[in-house]
Amino acid sequence: MSIKEPLRTILRKYCHVECYDPQLIREVISTGKGFPYDVGLFKAQLREAIDNKLISPDEYEELTEEDFDSQEALQAWLEEFWSELP
């Protein structure tokens, strides 16, 4: 399944293994500065993707270059990412 926009772009831009910074993500989402996306839609899409396991490890790696060995490991990471959002 393909990942919906804007979730796809946000994962690629903010969760890339070489530039992931949870503080930056919290700041841009909180202020809206430099974050031209619908925050409510992004959060709803992320929650839906987590709850329904809509993102495979391969899809996530394709976007972020971060490799997860299993769906469970990816799910744990996505839950952690979710918990860091404002």
N, C-alpha and C positions, 0 to 999 in steps of 0.2 A: 504494500500500500504506500502511496506517496504521501509525504508529510505536507499538510496544508500550510498556506501562507497566512499570516506572517511567521508562524512558528518555524518553518524551514529556514527562512532568512535569519531569524534571531539566533537559532542554534548555530548556524554557520558563522555568523558575525561575532557573537558573544561567548560561545562555548568552544571555540576552536582550541585544541590542545596547546597551541603555542601562545595564546593570548587570553586564556580564561582568567577573569578577575571578578570574583563575586561582588566585591565592593563597587566596581564600575557598573555592574548590572543593576545593583540596588539603587545606585545614584541616578542612573539615566531613567530607570523606571519611575522612581520617586519624583524626580523633577520634570521628566518629560523632555529635558534638554538633550538634543541629539538622538532622540528615540521617536522617529516618525511613524510609530506603529500604534495600533489600538491596544492598549495595555490589557483591557478587559478581555478582548478577543484572544490575545496571546495567552493569557493565563487560563482561559477556558479551554483552548486547544491543548495546552500542555497538560492540564488536569485530565482531559479526555484521553490524550495519548498515553498517560500513565495508567489510568484506570482500565483502559481497554488494550493495553500493550500494543499500541499502534506503531511504535518505532522499533525496528529490528536493530540488533547490534551492527549489522552491515550498513543499514541506512545511516545510523548515527556516525559510524566511522567515515562514511563517504562525505558527510557534512563537516565533521570536526577533526578527523584524523585520530580520534581517540578510539582505541580498540578495547572492546569488552568481550570476555570469553563466553558469556552466557546472557540470555535474556534477563535472568534474575539479577546479575551484576549491573546491567544497564538500568533495570527498574529501580534498584537501590540508589544508583547515582541520580536518576531523574527525580526520585523522591527527595534526595538531598538538595538538588538544585531547586526544586519547588519550595522547600523549607527555607531557603535563603532569600526568596523573593519578598519584597515588601507587601 
